[in-house]
Amino acid sequence: MKQPSCDILICDEMVRLYLPQIRAEVVSRMVIQRGLTQKCVAGYMGLTPAAVSQYVSRKRGCKCIEISEDLNAVIDRWAWSLINGDSSVTICDICRCVRRELKE
């Protein structure tokens, strides 16, 4: 199946509107479900500990979309890949899931 080509407007919208919520989900899962410290998660994600705290408390990352089963799997994969030091999840993976969710 041919992948859709990137469009800067779609990428911009994804990063501004949806990625903060998804990042908040990743951070929360790493802190709450996996029991990592906020300082540790900050290091994995290249964030400040204060930003991690805001994601965990949901002061950052509005709830703009429902988390579908596919997106849930990508979020879990992203959290796991950060812990393991690989880069198997891309913004394109996230974008495809969100775009499918928005179409439904």
N, C-alpha and C positions, 0 to 999 in steps of 0.2 A: 504494500500500500504506500502510495506516495505521500510524504509528509508535506503539510502546507508550508509555503515559504514564509519567512518572518516579515512582519510589517512593523516599522518603527512605532507607529501609533498604537498598535496592539501591545507591543512590548512596553511602551511607556505607560499605558493604562494598567497593565498587569503589575508593573513595579510600584506604581503609585497607590493603586486601589486594593489590590488583592494580596500582594506579597507580604505586607506587614501582618495581616491576619494569619497567613500560613507560617510566617516566621514565629509568631506568637505561639502557634500550635506546636511547632518543633521545640521551641524553648521550654514550654510548659511540660511537654512529654519527657524531655531530658531531665528536667528538675523534679517533677512530681512522680512520674512513672518509673524512671530509671534511677532516681535518687542522687543525681549528680549535684554538686554545689553550683550556685549561681556563678561563682568565680570561674569554675571549671568550664561551664557552658559558655561563658563570655569568651574564654580562650579558644574554644572550638569554633565559635561562630564569628570571631573577630569583632565582638561587641564589647561595650563597657559593662561592668557589673550592674551599674545603674540602669542601663537599657534592658538588661536581662530581667531585672527586678520589675521594670515597667511592663514588659511582655508577660511575665508570670501573673502580675496583678491585673492585667488587661487594660492598663492605662494607655498602652500602645496596641495597635492591631485591632481595628474595629471589626465587627462581625458583619461582613458584607455578603458572604456567601455561605451556604450550607456545605458542610464537608461530606462529599460523596464517598462511596466505598473506594473508588479508584483513587481519589485525592487522599483519602485516609492512608491508603497503602503507600503512596508517594511520600507523604509526610513521615510515616514510620521509616521508610527506606532512607530518607534524607537524615533523620536523626541518627539512625544506625551508621550511615556512611560517615557522618561527622565524627562519631566516636571511634570508628575504625580507621579514619584517616584516608578514606578513598573519596573519589569525586564522581560517583556513579549516578547522581541525580543532577539534572540540569534545569535551568529556568524553563527550557522548552518542555520538559516533562511536566512541570507544574502548570505551565501555560495551557498545554493541551487538555489537562484534566479540568482546569477552571473553565476553559472555553466550552468544553462538553457540558459541564454543569450549568453554565449560563444559557445554553441552548435548550435545555430540558425544562 
